[in-house]
Amino acid sequence: MYGILVGEIGIPHRTALYEMQQWHIHQAITGYYRRGRDTKSLMRWQTYNMMAAFAGGKNLSENGINGPSDLLKFPWDTDEMEQPTEVTDDVVKELQDEMASNPWIK
């Protein structure tokens, strides 16, 4: 049970060992598996939804949709890459001065 609480659910080990009672453990594990079940059913629904969309391929191709990438566009699908900024000694000095003036960074 300790492995499930700390390893899978992510409860701090001190809480799992010293602060949780038996009914807390039962509730945590039940809720964790219930949350996973809901996530799996949502993913299954989304998969079936995509499969249904591409089952009528002719209708989609008439509208210019040839595959999943035409229907779902993500920012990382484009070939345009943001160019990295050049790091000069002046930029490094500005960042070091900014960090030195910040009272929260020691």
Secondary structure by P-SEA (a helix, b strand, c coil): cccccccccccccccccccccaaaaaaaaaaaaaaaaaaaaaaaaaaaaaaaaacaaaaaaaacccccccccccccccccccccccccaaaaaaaaaaaaaccccc
